[in-house]
Amino acid sequence: MADHAQAIVIGGGAVGCGVLYGLTKAGWTDVTLVERLDLTAGSTWHAAGNVTYFGHYLGITRLYADSIRIFQ
C-alpha cells in the first residue's frame, strides 16, 4: 500500500466509490480507496437499484440525478 496519497476515501460502498469516481473524473490520480472487506459489502448491497429522481432536499435530488446520469 502507498504511504501517501492526495486523497484517501474510506469505505467502498456506493458513496465511497462515487467519491473516488468523481475525484478521478476531475483529474485526480494520486487517490486511494480503503475498504475493510469487499466493495459494497456493507449497507450498499441491499439498496441496489433504489435510485430515484426525487429527494427530501434539493441537494439530495441533485445527487440522485447525477448518480443516474453517471450510471447511464
N, CA, C and O atoms as a Tripos MOL2 file, in Angstrom:
@<TRIPOS>MOLECULE
protein
  288   287    72     0     0
PROTEIN
NO_CHARGES

@<TRIPOS>ATOM
      1 N           0.8490   -1.1760    0.0000 N.3       1 MET1
      2 CA          0.0000    0.0000    0.0000 C.3       1 MET1
      3 C           0.8970    1.2410    0.0000 C.2       1 MET1
      4 O           1.9580    1.2520    0.6240 O.2       1 MET1
      5 N           0.4650    2.2620   -0.6930 N.am      2 ALA2
      6 CA          1.2110    3.5160   -0.7500 C.3       2 ALA2
      7 C           1.2730    4.1670    0.6290 C.2       2 ALA2
      8 O           0.3700    3.9870    1.4460 O.2       2 ALA2
      9 N           2.3210    4.9110    0.8830 N.am      3 ASP3
     10 CA          2.4420    5.5830    2.1770 C.3       3 ASP3
     11 C           1.9810    7.0340    2.1380 C.2       3 ASP3
     12 O           2.0560    7.7400    3.1430 O.2       3 ASP3
     13 N           1.5020    7.4820    0.9730 N.am      4 HIS4
     14 CA          0.9230    8.8260    0.8570 C.3       4 HIS4
     15 C          -0.0490    8.8580   -0.3180 C.2       4 HIS4
     16 O           0.0320    8.0340   -1.2290 O.2       4 HIS4
     17 N          -0.9560    9.8080   -0.2840 N.am      5 ALA5
     18 CA         -1.9260    9.9880   -1.3720 C.3       5 ALA5
     19 C          -2.4690   11.4080   -1.3000 C.2       5 ALA5
     20 O          -2.4770   12.0300   -0.2380 O.2       5 ALA5
     21 N          -2.9140   11.9040   -2.4240 N.am      6 GLN6
     22 CA         -3.5460   13.2190   -2.4720 C.3       6 GLN6
     23 C          -4.8650   13.1880   -1.7230 C.2       6 GLN6
     24 O          -5.2360   14.1600   -1.0660 O.2       6 GLN6
     25 N          -5.5820   12.0570   -1.8210 N.am      7 ALA7
     26 CA         -6.8420   11.8690   -1.0970 C.3       7 ALA7
     27 C          -6.9900   10.3940   -0.7600 C.2       7 ALA7
     28 O          -6.5960    9.5230   -1.5360 O.2       7 ALA7
     29 N          -7.5610   10.1280    0.4030 N.am      8 ILE8
     30 CA         -7.8780    8.7670    0.8180 C.3       8 ILE8
     31 C          -9.3700    8.7180    1.1010 C.2       8 ILE8
     32 O          -9.8740    9.4790    1.9260 O.2       8 ILE8
     33 N         -10.0720    7.8330    0.4240 N.am      9 VAL9
     34 CA        -11.5040    7.6470    0.6190 C.3       9 VAL9
     35 C         -11.6800    6.4010    1.4790 C.2       9 VAL9
     36 O         -11.1740    5.3300    1.1410 O.2       9 VAL9
     37 N         -12.3900    6.5400    2.5780 N.am     10 ILE10
     38 CA        -12.6110    5.4190    3.4810 C.3      10 ILE10
     39 C         -14.0090    4.8730    3.2530 C.2      10 ILE10
     40 O         -14.9980    5.5850    3.4290 O.2      10 ILE10
     41 N         -14.0890    3.6070    2.8600 N.am     11 GLY11
     42 CA        -15.3640    2.9410    2.6270 C.3      11 GLY11
     43 C         -15.6260    2.7320    1.1560 C.2      11 GLY11
     44 O         -15.6410    3.6820    0.3730 O.2      11 GLY11
     45 N         -15.8320    1.4830    0.7820 N.am     12 GLY12
     46 CA        -16.0450    1.1290   -0.6130 C.3      12 GLY12
     47 C         -17.4970    0.8490   -0.9350 C.2      12 GLY12
     48 O         -17.8040   -0.0300   -1.7400 O.2      12 GLY12
     49 N         -18.3890    1.5930   -0.3070 N.am     13 GLY13
     50 CA        -19.8080    1.4800   -0.6390 C.3      13 GLY13
     51 C         -20.1420    2.3920   -1.8000 C.2      13 GLY13
     52 O         -19.2510    2.8780   -2.4970 O.2      13 GLY13
     53 N         -21.4130    2.6220   -2.0030 N.am     14 ALA14
     54 CA        -21.8550    3.4600   -3.1200 C.3      14 ALA14
     55 C         -21.2940    4.8710   -3.0190 C.2      14 ALA14
     56 O         -20.8590    5.4390   -4.0220 O.2      14 ALA14
     57 N         -21.2980    5.4380   -1.8270 N.am     15 VAL15
     58 CA        -20.8120    6.8100   -1.6650 C.3      15 VAL15
     59 C         -19.3010    6.8700   -1.8220 C.2      15 VAL15
     60 O         -18.7900    7.7350   -2.5340 O.2      15 VAL15
     61 N         -18.5800    5.9690   -1.1720 N.am     16 GLY16
     62 CA        -17.1200    5.9630   -1.2840 C.3      16 GLY16
     63 C         -16.6580    5.7650   -2.7130 C.2      16 GLY16
     64 O         -15.7740    6.4780   -3.1890 O.2      16 GLY16
     65 N         -17.2590    4.7870   -3.4090 N.am     17 CYS17
     66 CA        -16.9030    4.5500   -4.8110 C.3      17 CYS17
     67 C         -17.2830    5.7470   -5.6770 C.2      17 CYS17
     68 O         -16.5670    6.0990   -6.6140 O.2      17 CYS17
     69 N         -18.4150    6.3660   -5.3570 N.am     18 GLY18
     70 CA        -18.8450    7.5470   -6.1050 C.3      18 GLY18
     71 C         -17.8990    8.7210   -5.9200 C.2      18 GLY18
     72 O         -17.5900    9.4390   -6.8710 O.2      18 GLY18
     73 N         -17.4410    8.9100   -4.6870 N.am     19 VAL19
     74 CA        -16.4820    9.9880   -4.4160 C.3      19 VAL19
     75 C         -15.1810    9.7250   -5.1600 C.2      19 VAL19
     76 O         -14.6230   10.6340   -5.7750 O.2      19 VAL19
     77 N         -14.6940    8.4910   -5.1110 N.am     20 LEU20
     78 CA        -13.4630    8.1380   -5.8190 C.3      20 LEU20
     79 C         -13.6330    8.3480   -7.3240 C.2      20 LEU20
     80 O         -12.7360    8.8680   -7.9870 O.2      20 LEU20
     81 N         -14.7780    7.9450   -7.8550 N.am     21 TYR21
     82 CA        -15.0670    8.1400   -9.2750 C.3      21 TYR21
     83 C         -15.0450    9.6330   -9.6180 C.2      21 TYR21
     84 O         -14.4380   10.0380  -10.6090 O.2      21 TYR21
     85 N         -15.7070   10.4420   -8.7960 N.am     22 GLY22
     86 CA        -15.7390   11.8810   -9.0400 C.3      22 GLY22
     87 C         -14.3590   12.5160   -9.0110 C.2      22 GLY22
     88 O         -14.0480   13.3800   -9.8310 O.2      22 GLY22
     89 N         -13.5360   12.0860   -8.0670 N.am     23 LEU23
     90 CA        -12.1760   12.6300   -7.9920 C.3      23 LEU23
     91 C         -11.3680   12.2750   -9.2340 C.2      23 LEU23
     92 O         -10.6580   13.1210   -9.7780 O.2      23 LEU23
     93 N         -11.4750   11.0240   -9.6850 N.am     24 THR24
     94 CA        -10.7090   10.6350  -10.8690 C.3      24 THR24
     95 C         -11.2360   11.3200  -12.1290 C.2      24 THR24
     96 O         -10.4570   11.6630  -13.0180 O.2      24 THR24
     97 N         -12.5670   11.5220  -12.2120 N.am     25 LYS25
     98 CA        -13.1160   12.2590  -13.3490 C.3      25 LYS25
     99 C         -12.6330   13.7050  -13.3530 C.2      25 LYS25
    100 O         -12.5200   14.3270  -14.4090 O.2      25 LYS25
    101 N         -12.3470   14.2410  -12.1520 N.am     26 ALA26
    102 CA        -11.8480   15.6110  -12.0340 C.3      26 ALA26
    103 C         -10.3380   15.6970  -12.2860 C.2      26 ALA26
    104 O          -9.7560   16.7800  -12.2400 O.2      26 ALA26
    105 N          -9.7150   14.5490  -12.5510 N.am     27 GLY27
    106 CA         -8.3040   14.5510  -12.8980 C.3      27 GLY27
    107 C          -7.3520   14.1490  -11.7870 C.2      27 GLY27
    108 O          -6.1380   14.1500  -11.9900 O.2      27 GLY27
    109 N          -7.8730   13.8050  -10.6220 N.am     28 TRP28
    110 CA         -7.0090   13.3740   -9.5220 C.3      28 TRP28
    111 C          -6.4700   11.9810   -9.8460 C.2      28 TRP28
    112 O          -7.2300   11.0990  -10.2470 O.2      28 TRP28
    113 N          -5.1830   11.7860   -9.6770 N.am     29 THR29
    114 CA         -4.5870   10.4850   -9.9930 C.3      29 THR29
    115 C          -3.9620    9.8150   -8.7780 C.2      29 THR29
    116 O          -3.7720    8.5980   -8.7850 O.2      29 THR29
    117 N          -3.6410   10.5630   -7.7510 N.am     30 ASP30
    118 CA         -2.9890   10.0090   -6.5660 C.3      30 ASP30
    119 C          -4.0240    9.8300   -5.4550 C.2      30 ASP30
    120 O          -3.9620   10.5010   -4.4250 O.2      30 ASP30
    121 N          -4.9770    8.9170   -5.6730 N.am     31 VAL31
    122 CA         -6.0600    8.6860   -4.7260 C.3      31 VAL31
    123 C          -6.1010    7.2110   -4.3320 C.2      31 VAL31
    124 O          -5.7050    6.3380   -5.1050 O.2      31 VAL31
    125 N          -6.5810    6.9510   -3.1310 N.am     32 THR32
    126 CA         -6.6520    5.5900   -2.6060 C.3      32 THR32
    127 C          -8.0110    5.3660   -1.9730 C.2      32 THR32
    128 O          -8.5390    6.2490   -1.2960 O.2      32 THR32
    129 N          -8.5790    4.1900   -2.1910 N.am     33 LEU33
    130 CA         -9.8120    3.7910   -1.5310 C.3      33 LEU33
    131 C          -9.4700    2.6790   -0.5460 C.2      33 LEU33
    132 O          -8.8110    1.7030   -0.9060 O.2      33 LEU33
    133 N          -9.9160    2.8300    0.6890 N.am     34 VAL34
    134 CA         -9.6630    1.8380    1.7260 C.3      34 VAL34
    135 C         -10.9960    1.2020    2.1230 C.2      34 VAL34
    136 O         -11.9340    1.9020    2.5040 O.2      34 VAL34
    137 N         -11.0720   -0.1180    2.0320 N.am     35 GLU35
    138 CA        -12.2830   -0.8470    2.3790 C.3      35 GLU35
    139 C         -11.9190   -2.0140    3.2920 C.2      35 GLU35
    140 O         -10.9340   -2.7100    3.0470 O.2      35 GLU35
    141 N         -12.6890   -2.2250    4.3160 N.am     36 ARG36
    142 CA        -12.4380   -3.2780    5.3020 C.3      36 ARG36
    143 C         -12.6190   -4.6710    4.7130 C.2      36 ARG36
    144 O         -11.8080   -5.5590    4.9730 O.2      36 ARG36
    145 N         -13.6630   -4.8720    3.9300 N.am     37 LEU37
    146 CA        -13.9480   -6.1900    3.3540 C.3      37 LEU37
    147 C         -13.9800   -6.0930    1.8370 C.2      37 LEU37
    148 O         -12.9690   -5.7720    1.2120 O.2      37 LEU37
    149 N         -15.1280   -6.3660    1.2450 N.am     38 ASP38
    150 CA        -15.2930   -6.2780   -0.2070 C.3      38 ASP38
    151 C         -16.0480   -5.0030   -0.5620 C.2      38 ASP38
    152 O         -16.7840   -4.4610    0.2620 O.2      38 ASP38
    153 N         -15.8620   -4.5250   -1.7980 N.am     39 LEU39
    154 CA        -16.6200   -3.3590   -2.2430 C.3      39 LEU39
    155 C         -18.1100   -3.6550   -2.1240 C.2      39 LEU39
    156 O         -18.5690   -4.7430   -2.4690 O.2      39 LEU39
    157 N         -18.8330   -2.7020   -1.6470 N.am     40 THR40
    158 CA        -20.2900   -2.7510   -1.4470 C.3      40 THR40
    159 C         -20.7380   -3.8860   -0.5310 C.2      40 THR40
    160 O         -21.8800   -4.3360   -0.6210 O.2      40 THR40
    161 N         -19.8530   -4.3540    0.3500 N.am     41 ALA41
    162 CA        -20.2030   -5.4570    1.2540 C.3      41 ALA41
    163 C         -21.0060   -4.9810    2.4660 C.2      41 ALA41
    164 O         -21.5880   -5.7950    3.1830 O.2      41 ALA41
    165 N         -21.0370   -3.6790    2.6950 N.am     42 GLY42
    166 CA        -21.7540   -3.1530    3.8540 C.3      42 GLY42
    167 C         -23.2190   -2.9220    3.5510 C.2      42 GLY42
    168 O         -23.9020   -3.8100    3.0410 O.2      42 GLY42
    169 N         -23.6990   -1.7410    3.8600 N.am     43 SER43
    170 CA        -25.1270   -1.4560    3.7050 C.3      43 SER43
    171 C         -25.5270   -1.1700    2.2580 C.2      43 SER43
    172 O         -26.7200   -1.1270    1.9560 O.2      43 SER43
    173 N         -24.5670   -0.9750    1.3600 N.am     44 THR44
    174 CA        -24.8920   -0.6560   -0.0340 C.3      44 THR44
    175 C         -25.6040   -1.8050   -0.7390 C.2      44 THR44
    176 O         -26.4920   -1.5600   -1.5560 O.2      44 THR44
    177 N         -25.2480   -3.0210   -0.4520 N.am     45 TRP45
    178 CA        -25.7640   -4.1640   -1.2270 C.3      45 TRP45
    179 C         -27.2830   -4.2400   -1.2170 C.2      45 TRP45
    180 O         -27.8780   -4.6180   -2.2260 O.2      45 TRP45
    181 N         -27.9240   -3.8960   -0.1150 N.am     46 HIS46
    182 CA        -29.3790   -4.0270   -0.0630 C.3      46 HIS46
    183 C         -30.1150   -2.8180   -0.6360 C.2      46 HIS46
    184 O         -31.3430   -2.8240   -0.7230 O.2      46 HIS46
    185 N         -29.3810   -1.7920   -1.0220 N.am     47 ALA47
    186 CA        -30.0020   -0.6100   -1.6120 C.3      47 ALA47
    187 C         -29.8280   -0.5690   -3.1320 C.2      47 ALA47
    188 O         -30.2160    0.4090   -3.7710 O.2      47 ALA47
    189 N         -29.2580   -1.6070   -3.7060 N.am     48 ALA48
    190 CA        -29.0190   -1.6220   -5.1480 C.3      48 ALA48
    191 C         -30.3280   -1.4370   -5.9040 C.2      48 ALA48
    192 O         -31.3300   -2.0880   -5.6060 O.2      48 ALA48
    193 N         -30.3080   -0.5530   -6.8720 N.am     49 GLY49
    194 CA        -31.4990   -0.2820   -7.6580 C.3      49 GLY49
    195 C         -32.4530    0.6950   -7.0000 C.2      49 GLY49
    196 O         -33.4900    1.0270   -7.5750 O.2      49 GLY49
    197 N         -32.1280    1.1540   -5.8270 N.am     50 ASN50
    198 CA        -33.0040    2.0700   -5.0990 C.3      50 ASN50
    199 C         -32.6090    3.5210   -5.3920 C.2      50 ASN50
    200 O         -32.3760    4.3090   -4.4760 O.2      50 ASN50
    201 N         -32.5370    3.8550   -6.6720 N.am     51 VAL51
    202 CA        -32.1540    5.1930   -7.1010 C.3      51 VAL51
    203 C         -33.3770    5.8700   -7.6880 C.2      51 VAL51
    204 O         -34.0260    5.3290   -8.5830 O.2      51 VAL51
    205 N         -33.6890    7.0480   -7.1870 N.am     52 THR52
    206 CA        -34.8600    7.7800   -7.6580 C.3      52 THR52
    207 C         -34.4460    9.1590   -8.1380 C.2      52 THR52
    208 O         -33.2970    9.5680   -7.9690 O.2      52 THR52
    209 N         -35.3860    9.8700   -8.7350 N.am     53 TYR53
    210 CA        -35.1500   11.2420   -9.1740 C.3      53 TYR53
    211 C         -35.6370   12.2590   -8.1450 C.2      53 TYR53
    212 O         -35.5630   13.4600   -8.4010 O.2      53 TYR53
    213 N         -36.1220   11.8250   -7.0190 N.am     54 PHE54
    214 CA        -36.6570   12.7680   -6.0490 C.3      54 PHE54
    215 C         -36.0230   12.5510   -4.6790 C.2      54 PHE54
    216 O         -35.5830   11.4510   -4.3470 O.2      54 PHE54
    217 N         -35.9870   13.6160   -3.8990 N.am     55 GLY55
    218 CA        -35.4300   13.5430   -2.5530 C.3      55 GLY55
    219 C         -36.0950   14.5860   -1.6780 C.2      55 GLY55
    220 O         -36.8800   15.4080   -2.1520 O.2      55 GLY55
    221 N         -35.7750   14.5440   -0.4160 N.am     56 HIS56
    222 CA        -36.3700   15.4830    0.5320 C.3      56 HIS56
    223 C         -35.7520   16.8750    0.4520 C.2      56 HIS56
    224 O         -36.3690   17.8550    0.8720 O.2      56 HIS56
    225 N         -34.5440   16.9650   -0.0820 N.am     57 TYR57
    226 CA        -33.8390   18.2380   -0.1750 C.3      57 TYR57
    227 C         -33.2860   18.3930   -1.5880 C.2      57 TYR57
    228 O         -33.0010   17.4030   -2.2620 O.2      57 TYR57
    229 N         -33.1370   19.6240   -2.0280 N.am     58 LEU58
    230 CA        -32.6460   19.8960   -3.3750 C.3      58 LEU58
    231 C         -31.2800   19.2620   -3.6060 C.2      58 LEU58
    232 O         -31.0300   18.6960   -4.6700 O.2      58 LEU58
    233 N         -30.3940   19.3540   -2.6140 N.am     59 GLY59
    234 CA        -29.0580   18.7730   -2.7600 C.3      59 GLY59
    235 C         -29.1070   17.2670   -2.9630 C.2      59 GLY59
    236 O         -28.3410   16.7280   -3.7610 O.2      59 GLY59
    237 N         -29.9940   16.5820   -2.2560 N.am     60 ILE60
    238 CA        -30.1360   15.1360   -2.4020 C.3      60 ILE60
    239 C         -30.7240   14.8000   -3.7700 C.2      60 ILE60
    240 O         -30.3010   13.8340   -4.4050 O.2      60 ILE60
    241 N         -31.6930   15.5860   -4.2270 N.am     61 THR61
    242 CA        -32.2810   15.3650   -5.5480 C.3      61 THR61
    243 C         -31.2070   15.5090   -6.6220 C.2      61 THR61
    244 O         -31.1680   14.7220   -7.5680 O.2      61 THR61
    245 N         -30.3500   16.4920   -6.4850 N.am     62 ARG62
    246 CA        -29.2550   16.6730   -7.4530 C.3      62 ARG62
    247 C         -28.3020   15.4830   -7.4120 C.2      62 ARG62
    248 O         -27.8390   15.0190   -8.4530 O.2      62 ARG62
    249 N         -28.0070   14.9870   -6.2010 N.am     63 LEU63
    250 CA        -27.1470   13.8130   -6.0610 C.3      63 LEU63
    251 C         -27.7560   12.6160   -6.7810 C.2      63 LEU63
    252 O         -27.0530   11.9040   -7.4970 O.2      63 LEU63
    253 N         -29.0510   12.3890   -6.6000 N.am     64 TYR64
    254 CA        -29.7390   11.2820   -7.2680 C.3      64 TYR64
    255 C         -29.6660   11.4400   -8.7870 C.2      64 TYR64
    256 O         -29.3260   10.4940   -9.4970 O.2      64 TYR64
    257 N         -29.9830   12.6320   -9.2780 N.am     65 ALA65
    258 CA        -29.9870   12.8680  -10.7280 C.3      65 ALA65
    259 C         -28.5900   12.6800  -11.3090 C.2      65 ALA65
    260 O         -28.4490   12.0840  -12.3770 O.2      65 ALA65
    261 N         -27.5540   13.1750  -10.6280 N.am     66 ASP66
    262 CA        -26.1800   12.9890  -11.0950 C.3      66 ASP66
    263 C         -25.8130   11.5140  -11.1000 C.2      66 ASP66
    264 O         -25.1530   11.0450  -12.0270 O.2      66 ASP66
    265 N         -26.2360   10.7710  -10.0670 N.am     67 SER67
    266 CA        -25.9400    9.3300   -9.9970 C.3      67 SER67
    267 C         -26.5550    8.5880  -11.1720 C.2      67 SER67
    268 O         -25.9090    7.7350  -11.7800 O.2      67 SER67
    269 N         -27.7870    8.9070  -11.4880 N.am     68 ILE68
    270 CA        -28.4660    8.2430  -12.6070 C.3      68 ILE68
    271 C         -27.7540    8.5670  -13.9140 C.2      68 ILE68
    272 O         -27.5720    7.6920  -14.7600 O.2      68 ILE68
    273 N         -27.3520    9.8270  -14.0780 N.am     69 ARG69
    274 CA        -26.6270   10.2290  -15.2880 C.3      69 ARG69
    275 C         -25.3230    9.4540  -15.4100 C.2      69 ARG69
    276 O         -24.9720    9.0100  -16.5030 O.2      69 ARG69
    277 N         -24.6020    9.2840  -14.3090 N.am     70 ILE70
    278 CA        -23.3300    8.5610  -14.3320 C.3      70 ILE70
    279 C         -23.5660    7.0730  -14.6470 C.2      70 ILE70
    280 O         -22.8360    6.4800  -15.4410 O.2      70 ILE70
    281 N         -24.5830    6.4840  -14.0210 N.am     71 PHE71
    282 CA        -24.8610    5.0630  -14.2500 C.3      71 PHE71
    283 C         -25.2240    4.7910  -15.7030 C.2      71 PHE71
    284 O         -24.8790    3.7430  -16.2490 O.2      71 PHE71
    285 N         -25.9290    5.7470  -16.3370 N.am     72 GLN72
    286 CA        -26.3150    5.5560  -17.7400 C.3      72 GLN72
    287 C         -25.1020    5.5860  -18.6320 C.2      72 GLN72
    288 O         -25.2270    5.4420  -19.8480 O.2      72 GLN72
@<TRIPOS>BOND
     1     1     2 1
     2     2     3 1
     3     3     4 2
     4     3     5 am
     5     5     6 1
     6     6     7 1
     7     7     8 2
     8     7     9 am
     9     9    10 1
    10    10    11 1
    11    11    12 2
    12    11    13 am
    13    13    14 1
    14    14    15 1
    15    15    16 2
    16    15    17 am
    17    17    18 1
    18    18    19 1
    19    19    20 2
    20    19    21 am
    21    21    22 1
    22    22    23 1
    23    23    24 2
    24    23    25 am
    25    25    26 1
    26    26    27 1
    27    27    28 2
    28    27    29 am
    29    29    30 1
    30    30    31 1
    31    31    32 2
    32    31    33 am
    33    33    34 1
    34    34    35 1
    35    35    36 2
    36    35    37 am
    37    37    38 1
    38    38    39 1
    39    39    40 2
    40    39    41 am
    41    41    42 1
    42    42    43 1
    43    43    44 2
    44    43    45 am
    45    45    46 1
    46    46    47 1
    47    47    48 2
    48    47    49 am
    49    49    50 1
    50    50    51 1
    51    51    52 2
    52    51    53 am
    53    53    54 1
    54    54    55 1
    55    55    56 2
    56    55    57 am
    57    57    58 1
    58    58    59 1
    59    59    60 2
    60    59    61 am
    61    61    62 1
    62    62    63 1
    63    63    64 2
    64    63    65 am
    65    65    66 1
    66    66    67 1
    67    67    68 2
    68    67    69 am
    69    69    70 1
    70    70    71 1
    71    71    72 2
    72    71    73 am
    73    73    74 1
    74    74    75 1
    75    75    76 2
    76    75    77 am
    77    77    78 1
    78    78    79 1
    79    79    80 2
    80    79    81 am
    81    81    82 1
    82    82    83 1
    83    83    84 2
    84    83    85 am
    85    85    86 1
    86    86    87 1
    87    87    88 2
    88    87    89 am
    89    89    90 1
    90    90    91 1
    91    91    92 2
    92    91    93 am
    93    93    94 1
    94    94    95 1
    95    95    96 2
    96    95    97 am
    97    97    98 1
    98    98    99 1
    99    99   100 2
   100    99   101 am
   101   101   102 1
   102   102   103 1
   103   103   104 2
   104   103   105 am
   105   105   106 1
   106   106   107 1
   107   107   108 2
   108   107   109 am
   109   109   110 1
   110   110   111 1
   111   111   112 2
   112   111   113 am
   113   113   114 1
   114   114   115 1
   115   115   116 2
   116   115   117 am
   117   117   118 1
   118   118   119 1
   119   119   120 2
   120   119   121 am
   121   121   122 1
   122   122   123 1
   123   123   124 2
   124   123   125 am
   125   125   126 1
   126   126   127 1
   127   127   128 2
   128   127   129 am
   129   129   130 1
   130   130   131 1
   131   131   132 2
   132   131   133 am
   133   133   134 1
   134   134   135 1
   135   135   136 2
   136   135   137 am
   137   137   138 1
   138   138   139 1
   139   139   140 2
   140   139   141 am
   141   141   142 1
   142   142   143 1
   143   143   144 2
   144   143   145 am
   145   145   146 1
   146   146   147 1
   147   147   148 2
   148   147   149 am
   149   149   150 1
   150   150   151 1
   151   151   152 2
   152   151   153 am
   153   153   154 1
   154   154   155 1
   155   155   156 2
   156   155   157 am
   157   157   158 1
   158   158   159 1
   159   159   160 2
   160   159   161 am
   161   161   162 1
   162   162   163 1
   163   163   164 2
   164   163   165 am
   165   165   166 1
   166   166   167 1
   167   167   168 2
   168   167   169 am
   169   169   170 1
   170   170   171 1
   171   171   172 2
   172   171   173 am
   173   173   174 1
   174   174   175 1
   175   175   176 2
   176   175   177 am
   177   177   178 1
   178   178   179 1
   179   179   180 2
   180   179   181 am
   181   181   182 1
   182   182   183 1
   183   183   184 2
   184   183   185 am
   185   185   186 1
   186   186   187 1
   187   187   188 2
   188   187   189 am
   189   189   190 1
   190   190   191 1
   191   191   192 2
   192   191   193 am
   193   193   194 1
   194   194   195 1
   195   195   196 2
   196   195   197 am
   197   197   198 1
   198   198   199 1
   199   199   200 2
   200   199   201 am
   201   201   202 1
   202   202   203 1
   203   203   204 2
   204   203   205 am
   205   205   206 1
   206   206   207 1
   207   207   208 2
   208   207   209 am
   209   209   210 1
   210   210   211 1
   211   211   212 2
   212   211   213 am
   213   213   214 1
   214   214   215 1
   215   215   216 2
   216   215   217 am
   217   217   218 1
   218   218   219 1
   219   219   220 2
   220   219   221 am
   221   221   222 1
   222   222   223 1
   223   223   224 2
   224   223   225 am
   225   225   226 1
   226   226   227 1
   227   227   228 2
   228   227   229 am
   229   229   230 1
   230   230   231 1
   231   231   232 2
   232   231   233 am
   233   233   234 1
   234   234   235 1
   235   235   236 2
   236   235   237 am
   237   237   238 1
   238   238   239 1
   239   239   240 2
   240   239   241 am
   241   241   242 1
   242   242   243 1
   243   243   244 2
   244   243   245 am
   245   245   246 1
   246   246   247 1
   247   247   248 2
   248   247   249 am
   249   249   250 1
   250   250   251 1
   251   251   252 2
   252   251   253 am
   253   253   254 1
   254   254   255 1
   255   255   256 2
   256   255   257 am
   257   257   258 1
   258   258   259 1
   259   259   260 2
   260   259   261 am
   261   261   262 1
   262   262   263 1
   263   263   264 2
   264   263   265 am
   265   265   266 1
   266   266   267 1
   267   267   268 2
   268   267   269 am
   269   269   270 1
   270   270   271 1
   271   271   272 2
   272   271   273 am
   273   273   274 1
   274   274   275 1
   275   275   276 2
   276   275   277 am
   277   277   278 1
   278   278   279 1
   279   279   280 2
   280   279   281 am
   281   281   282 1
   282   282   283 1
   283   283   284 2
   284   283   285 am
   285   285   286 1
   286   286   287 1
   287   287   288 2
@<TRIPOS>SUBSTRUCTURE
     1 MET1         2 RESIDUE 1 A MET
     2 ALA2         6 RESIDUE 1 A ALA
     3 ASP3        10 RESIDUE 1 A ASP
     4 HIS4        14 RESIDUE 1 A HIS
     5 ALA5        18 RESIDUE 1 A ALA
     6 GLN6        22 RESIDUE 1 A GLN
     7 ALA7        26 RESIDUE 1 A ALA
     8 ILE8        30 RESIDUE 1 A ILE
     9 VAL9        34 RESIDUE 1 A VAL
    10 ILE10       38 RESIDUE 1 A ILE
    11 GLY11       42 RESIDUE 1 A GLY
    12 GLY12       46 RESIDUE 1 A GLY
    13 GLY13       50 RESIDUE 1 A GLY
    14 ALA14       54 RESIDUE 1 A ALA
    15 VAL15       58 RESIDUE 1 A VAL
    16 GLY16       62 RESIDUE 1 A GLY
    17 CYS17       66 RESIDUE 1 A CYS
    18 GLY18       70 RESIDUE 1 A GLY
    19 VAL19       74 RESIDUE 1 A VAL
    20 LEU20       78 RESIDUE 1 A LEU
    21 TYR21       82 RESIDUE 1 A TYR
    22 GLY22       86 RESIDUE 1 A GLY
    23 LEU23       90 RESIDUE 1 A LEU
    24 THR24       94 RESIDUE 1 A THR
    25 LYS25       98 RESIDUE 1 A LYS
    26 ALA26      102 RESIDUE 1 A ALA
    27 GLY27      106 RESIDUE 1 A GLY
    28 TRP28      110 RESIDUE 1 A TRP
    29 THR29      114 RESIDUE 1 A THR
    30 ASP30      118 RESIDUE 1 A ASP
    31 VAL31      122 RESIDUE 1 A VAL
    32 THR32      126 RESIDUE 1 A THR
    33 LEU33      130 RESIDUE 1 A LEU
    34 VAL34      134 RESIDUE 1 A VAL
    35 GLU35      138 RESIDUE 1 A GLU
    36 ARG36      142 RESIDUE 1 A ARG
    37 LEU37      146 RESIDUE 1 A LEU
    38 ASP38      150 RESIDUE 1 A ASP
    39 LEU39      154 RESIDUE 1 A LEU
    40 THR40      158 RESIDUE 1 A THR
    41 ALA41      162 RESIDUE 1 A ALA
    42 GLY42      166 RESIDUE 1 A GLY
    43 SER43      170 RESIDUE 1 A SER
    44 THR44      174 RESIDUE 1 A THR
    45 TRP45      178 RESIDUE 1 A TRP
    46 HIS46      182 RESIDUE 1 A HIS
    47 ALA47      186 RESIDUE 1 A ALA
    48 ALA48      190 RESIDUE 1 A ALA
    49 GLY49      194 RESIDUE 1 A GLY
    50 ASN50      198 RESIDUE 1 A ASN
    51 VAL51      202 RESIDUE 1 A VAL
    52 THR52      206 RESIDUE 1 A THR
    53 TYR53      210 RESIDUE 1 A TYR
    54 PHE54      214 RESIDUE 1 A PHE
    55 GLY55      218 RESIDUE 1 A GLY
    56 HIS56      222 RESIDUE 1 A HIS
    57 TYR57      226 RESIDUE 1 A TYR
    58 LEU58      230 RESIDUE 1 A LEU
    59 GLY59      234 RESIDUE 1 A GLY
    60 ILE60      238 RESIDUE 1 A ILE
    61 THR61      242 RESIDUE 1 A THR
    62 ARG62      246 RESIDUE 1 A ARG
    63 LEU63      250 RESIDUE 1 A LEU
    64 TYR64      254 RESIDUE 1 A TYR
    65 ALA65      258 RESIDUE 1 A ALA
    66 ASP66      262 RESIDUE 1 A ASP
    67 SER67      266 RESIDUE 1 A SER
    68 ILE68      270 RESIDUE 1 A ILE
    69 ARG69      274 RESIDUE 1 A ARG
    70 ILE70      278 RESIDUE 1 A ILE
    71 PHE71      282 RESIDUE 1 A PHE
    72 GLN72      286 RESIDUE 1 A GLN
